[in-house]
Amino acid sequence: MEKVDVLLATYKSNLIYLKKQIDSILNQTHTNIHLYISDDNSQDEDLKALLEEYKAKDNRITIYYQDQNLGYTKNFGFLLEKSNAEYICFSDHDDIWYPTKIQKSLELLKSSKVDLVYCNCKQIDENDNIINNNYFKYKNVPLIKTKSHLAISRCIGIGCSQLFTKKIRDKMLPYKETVMAHDWLAAFIANQNNGMDYITEPLFDYRLHQSNVFGGRSLDQNLNKWKTENGNTFSSYLKYREEKVINKAYLTGAQMCLEYANKEAEKDYLNKLINYYQNLKKSKYLNLHFISYFKYLYGKNLTKKMLKEFIIFHLPILGYIRFKK
């Protein structure tokens, strides 16, 4: 049975959630795993006691305590450096994996002869109630078999849904300063190599709550927080559009991929993509580069997401109407 490393990052974690997640990992049907946990300087003695209790009970667990806060992306980078297995999974601290998550992901990865597999999930709330049965459909997750330009322009599969090969891990390290999302980077590098595949069956529960670091919050939650802090004016919307949408969710990802690109054609594509994003930021009311949007961001399973993006990118005056509500 192949060894799989599971990399779990904690920070001021809810102990009830954390216990459920660790139990779900240790109870996988694929038993040849090693769980690496890195606590990002939580300074929580109860959390430490819980981790040490698990470590004492199961020799498949290794724990690290950071002396200073790294942030979740760099914390996962630290864990990648500790990993030595042929196959690797990222893990959040508050989800619940189904028993066959690793087994089914590994089976598909091997049968498809790809370097990364990502799976569907169900969304649950703070009390384990199901909010949504199909994350792929709800979030319009790109569905990629083998390779696609979308792995350059978008994040493909949240990190906790991924299983990938050591080859990908080796090419991710050492982390460059532009790394802004470990999962986006893993998928991008897989796309440069043997590609990826996906599982439409939900294989874990993805917890949604107010303290999600990334990925869990709805658009409305983010908008309401922004408007509370910055106002509900058109200038506030344009600032939100630039900083929180174009820069954070698109431009910085493209800039990260450019640093890791190893083919001239890919570098040229990324430079044009970055230029497209930079030009979008200059538009206040209308941007006429419609063809560029479909060239870079069109893909399967993305209809609703594309409609929202197109309005924000190219018809910002209409985007403001959505923002004002």
Phi, psi and omega in degrees: 000127184293145179277138177235127174268132175250124185253114185241122179257130178242152173199112181047045187286145171294123188293327178294313178297315183298317180299316179298320181291313180300316178301318182292329177286315182291340181261020177294147176293331171276102191272343182277076181234160168228126183261113176260124180242130175238116177270128190271058176061047180293330184055048181236109184292327178294319177297314180299318180298320179296314180297317180294327177297316178294318180301320181292332183271337187220118183282006175270011184243133171235135185237139175234144177239119183282140179283337177216158184288125181265334192091152190296324181293313180289331176296320175293327175297319176301315181294323176301322180294333180275339184288144177222007181279165179284342181224145190221143173233142166272149177221133168282170185266357189228015178266183174223114180276141173283153188305330185260012184304308181292315182303309183291324178294317181293320179299316180291318180304317181287318182290327179275347180058045178248179182256352181206139174233138174233148187237163177282169178206170171255146175268134177236159179265192184294342181250019178072011176282139181286125177266320183212134184274348186217092181297322179306313183286316183297318183262005181051051181291130177301136181252109187239126171250119183077267186223155179198151174297339181295336178287352175266320187263350183222163171275125184253103177081122178298150188305320182291353178261354189264147164227132185217170185274162177300330178303319179293316177303315182296325181279341176284335185256150353287150178302135171269161184298337183278356183296117182241350179202113183297325182287319177299316181296316180300316181291321179299315181291323175300321179295333177283343185248247184268002176084200189213171176212170185223159178241120182282341178288129175296129182241004174197164174261125182258115189279133177250122175205172189296338184260013175307134179289318183200146170091333186271327185290145177280165177300320181297320179298315180295318180296314181298320178297315180297314183294326177298321185272332189236356179096174187244024184273170178295321178295325176296318179297316180298323178293318177299314180303317182287308189282315188267338181255290187296309182293303190288319187266348185226300188298312182295330176293317178295321178295323176297312181298325180300321179293334181260355181294138182240008178234141183297322180296322179292319178297318179297317178300315182292322177297321178291321178296316179298318178298321177299314179296320179297321179292326179301323183294340181278347183275133178255323185240324185205140174233124188268005181278058185296319184298323181298322180302311182289333177293319187262330193239359179285141176188169180296142175072019188242014190305307183293320178297317181297322179298314178298314181298315184300319178295314180296316184286313192250344179230060186301333178294326175285325177299327180295328178296318177294321182295322185292332187297000000 
